[in-house]
Amino acid sequence: MSTNCTHLNEIHDVTPSANGCEECLKMGDRWVHLRQCLICGHVGCCDSSKNKHATKHFHGTGHPVVKSFEPGEDWRWCYIDKTFV
């Protein structure tokens, strides 16, 4: 994994906001994969999902680092530095 992310100090020990995409669950919609914000715990759907709630959360809050919220996946992504961390 890359260490070129300058936002690692913003990562917190977070609790997932939902057991699926928070916004899609409220709308009764579906998602493809899930991402969890490592700043506040928001769970949103990935960019392969039609609603792209994880990226919308980043644009709305500026929270830069997410991790996969999929079973068996263990990676993190920084939206600002565009790198895996």
Secondary structure, 3 states (H helix, E strand, C coil): CCCCCCCHHHCCCCCCCCCCCHHHHHHCCCCCCEEEECCCCCEEECCCCCCCHHHHHHHHHCCCEEEECCCCCCCEEECCCCEEC
